[in-house]
Amino acid sequence: MTSVFLSLSALLAASALASPTAGAAPQADAAASVPSGWVAVDGAGLQHIADSADTLQAPPAVGRSASVAAAEPELLALQSARNEKFVATEANYAAPNTGALRARSAQVGGGWEGFSFEFDEASETVSLKSLANDRYVAVEKNYTGNAQNILRARSTSVGGWERFFLYYNESLDRFALQSTLNGLFVAMENGYTGSLQYVLRARSAEITGSWEEFTLYGLDA
């Protein structure tokens, strides 16, 4: 079944504009400055999604029942502003890239493109749990070469590797993610080739354009 999307921009805008500026966020290992016009999305912003959970239904997740997936309140899909593709979890990739996140889907067809966003009040950060393999998304800081700092759904619990600051820009109507592990913004590697083409990687010192920008959608079957 072709999924239908409910834009979260209107739901989160009020909360985002009322939340602290990026400069007030807890310091990361290497804090990056957030350009003017971007604000932090707090727990109240994500709560808007939870408040509408009874009207939303997630697509079936790989390896999980549809009823379990639908019970998650903050079920979202990410669409890259760079190539207008939805981010998917490559659960079938071979090690060491099993679970890598890539913006490669033309539509949301199942749990591959679904994520549960969980907000932590203490750190004012979000963690992303993939519906494809029920694992949290981590930044692979210890990887080398082109794979360094790629995002991969591989963790069973949440720590510094799995936490992100979420920002919103009202004029652009787009979102951005900043890793707390290295203080860098998540970018979509549009220029890569091979199996890591369109991979998400925490590598940008600032939000320079569509590489680091995403649209968030709630899932409605």
Secondary structure, 3 states (H helix, E strand, C coil): CCCEEEECHHHHHHHHHHCCEHHHCCCCCCCCCCCCCEEECCHHHHHHHHHCHHHCECCCCCCCCHHHHHCCCCEEEEEECCCCCEEEEECCCCCCCCCEEEEEECCCCCHHHCEEEEEECCCCEEEEEECCCCCEEEECCCCCHHHCCEEEEEECCCCHHHCEEEEEECCCCEEEEEECCCCCEEEECCCCCHHHCCEEEEEECCCCCHHHCEEEEEEEC
